[in-house]
Amino acid sequence: MSTATPNISPAVDEKLSWFTRICYGFGDTACNVVAGAMTILTFFYTDYAGVEPTTVGLVMLLSRCFDGVSDVIMGFIVERTNSKWGKSRPWVLWSSIPFCVSIVLIYCVPQGVSDFTQFVYLFITYNFCNTVCYTALNLPYGSLSAMMTRSSHERDMLSVTRMALSPIGKIISISATLPLIKVFGDNQTAWIIVMSIWAVLALFLLLLCFKQCEEKVVIEARKKEDKLPVGRAIKCLLMNKYFLMAAFIWMMQCIIQMVTGTVLPYYCKYIFFDDSLFSYLLLLEVVTTIATTVLFCPFLLRKFGKRNMSMIGCAVALIGHLIYCTHPTDFNWVIFSCFIRGVGFAPLNSVIFGFLGDCVEYGQYKFHIRTEGLIFSGGSIGYKLGTGLCGAFITWLMSMSGYIASTTADAVQPQSAIDMIVNIYIFGMIIIWVSLLIVLSMYKLDKEYPAIMEELSKREARGEM
């Protein structure tokens, strides 16, 4: 890697332009154009590729374990990267093409081969996409926000913009994927064609993000430090209480999407007898999330701060879900559940990366080291392991209930499998919202942040970390 130092300056109070914020958000739009369709990957595996649910669950669980290790490795790689573009920014460029290619390979599952051969193919392609390519792209992209500015508000606005634009990728891919698949033949080949289209669109957006988002944060005292020992870095990470809370919040935020993305296609197919309804339900939820994020979250952020705003959203979502539970198999009430979840999810979703960005400053304040890459990579371990375990647990429950996998997409499921689908959707959401409210109630960094930044300014003026 080049040892050139980017021409950057401290960015404590600099206001970022809206164009820069939007281009930054396009990075996550790109990831979700491609990865968004993977929320229904289990559905593709079982009902189009004919893979047994237990095989899918095992692949996802094992892959998440490797994925967690790759996140830590990538965090240290970012910390040691010194290029003409900075530390995080170049990885958006370097990993964009491999990522877009890898997502297409996932859907090329071979047919007419043994179960073991399918398992090997799933394991290799799923890990190449998620463990290698997605990690090399998304983690540096996330930590880039902490290198563009040190202003908590600006980082929050980057997060708000990112999470307002991020769902657009899901709208494009998820709402159109299943209908387009039916247009192209409603088979595995159709999935490959559609995912190739999303990959090209994602590549364009990633290149735009790279071009506009520059790293502007530099701390002179940091240049004097030797390479940070791995043991000390990990110890400080695990002792950072706000990082642990933020990582848990991020994990639960992703599990929400895992549960709905995994269960709703089956819900629509076997309870309402029309799997295409999934696209409309998810479109409703995503549009509601975007509208709430754009119209209300900036105001709520200024008035309440990200922690209180997130608690309000979680409470709304929990109450709405409990109301839905009174009529869980009525389609109109499922529509209501998607709408109210979109409203309640938006506040938390919009500032999740603001939580992590503030943890970078808290870590520097508490332990005298600054590790943007490791904070964001460490946080991703929680969500990847959490979603991996969640996905494996869901598929295990479905398998135990007697779910029948099929390559013809027309299997008749036993009532035990139908009941399990409903119960996962009901009780999974309750556990998630209650857990989030408990953790958010313990988060106090919003109030402490001004004093922390004042102390850091004094240290850095003395040439200290």
Summary of the structure (lengths in Angstrom):
residues: 465
radius of gyration: 21.7
end to end distance: 25.5
largest distance: 71.0
contacts: 1722
relative contact order: 0.16
helix: 79%
strand: 0%
